[in-house]
Amino acid sequence: MNRRSMLLLPALLAASAALAQAAYPARPVTLVVPFAPGGATDVLAREVGLQLAAQLKQPVVIDNKPGAGTTIGTSFVAKAAPDGYTLLFAPTPFSISQVMYPRLPYDAQRDFTPVALLAEAPFILVAHPSVPANSVKELIALAKAKPGTLSFASAGNGTVPHLAGELFKLRTQTDLVHVPYKGGGPAIVDLVAGQTQLMFAVPVEVAQQVAAGRLKVLATTAPERLASYPDVPTLRESGVNGAEVRSWFGLVAPAGVPRPVVDKLAAELARVAESPAIRASFATQGVMIRVKSGEDYARYIAADVAQWREVVKASNARID
């Protein structure tokens, strides 16, 4: 290669990258949802896909691939061509599965390119009215005075509510009994009936029960107080540090997708997140817009994996 060619090489590479970005997408994009149709994650994904299609001026096809705790759909995307045409609508199990399953056909950090975090859904700690504690401080004192007598319900082993309870136990050094259910609905029914005493729940799931006085809210796991419960303190305000928990939703692509394509997707998703339709829809489901991209999103995933690895190791949590 002569000197003239070498001098032109950076310009040619930049032009090639710009061309790749400008040409993408030239055909429909597939958005894989690792859950069955009709659930909360599927609903959010379809709304995002609709708005993203308008931004990209290409159809965004939702492909539901449920099973094995989201690992089937996630594995499918990990093996897809790294061209930006197959994406994963990644929920929190994306990082939890990495530490809950002893063997996976992919690595959540090595085999994917983070595109953009879109939103988070905080949890609240609710208790049955019969629990003689009206604050987290009183709850901790009660749990330490009567170890192993208070139970917390969850939607099943390995779910975020389960691991949120294990994290709370770890940070407060309390002995609470985990009672797993096959879904959040049955867990809430038994909690309201007084069969269990506590639960980490998404606010919208228990809003009616709280309003009717059948459950009481002790704290939120979010880093700040929630607009829907302005008088409810955070766990940190209640003296429990390092126990922030949230469900999150974002998009990831197979490793190796060209950077211009990733950057274009991230930019378009940021616009999607700002759309009034998405903000209004997410708000009704208790989901808060939280946009991160690039290295910020990569660090976010890494921190999530590290937190759940600590919790799983300390609690010896297992998926049935």
Protein Blocks (a to p, Z undefined) as FASTA:
>chain_A
ZZklmmmmmmmmmmmmmmmmmmpcfbdcddddfbdehiaklmmmmmmmmmmmmmnopacd
ddddeeehhlmmmmmmmmmccehpaccdddfklmmmmmmpmbdcbdfklmpccfbdfbdc
dddddddfklccfbfklmmmmmmmmghkaccddfbehiaklmmmmmmmmmnopacddddd
edjklmmmmmmnopambdcddfklmmmmmmnopaccfbdfbfbdcfklmmbccfklnopa
hiaccddddddddehiafklmmmmmmmmmmmmmpmklmmmmmmnopacdddehjllmmmm
mmmmmmmmmmmmmnopacZZ
